[in-house]
């Protein structure tokens, strides 16, 4: 499974907002500069994030964006889904009975990739923006067996 730039950049930008939670609204130009993301690209992403209710915008002087909910209540999977980033790992579109083979059959490894995609999505749903910003994502190194 490959996570595209839409999902990665949306999470980076939302983490930037989360880091400034409780402060004044943050303008996209500042996020673009700090995260080294194109402003035009961020504008497209934030239009989607706003439609999905993950951010709120304020116009005028001092305007910009804020998180719509607390960082601890916003998970990474929601962000990725909001920008239409697919998280499935199979060649098939979704979980229909029809498979990815020419005759509509499932490939031998379909269930493997499907389960992996579900676990990735479950993991991302378990990680909040607060976890990302506060460095609680990485687990301590495990001792070698």
Number of C-alpha atoms within 10 A of each C-alpha: 13 9 13 12 12 20 22 16 22 25 21 18 21 26 23 19 24 23 16 15 17 11 10 13 19 20 17 21 16 13 20 19 11 11 13 10 18 14 15 11 14 19 14 13 20 22 14 19 23 17 12 15 12 19 18 16 16 14 10 6 6 11 14 17 20 24 23 16 14 15 20 14 11 22 20 24 21 18 26 24 17 22 22 13 18 16 19 21 20 22 15 18 12 14 10 8 10 13 18 15 12 8 8 11 12 18 14 8 9 17 12 11 15 17 14 16 18 14 12 16 18 12 13 16 16 13 18 22 26 20 18 20 19 12 10 13 13 8 7 7 6 6 5 4 3
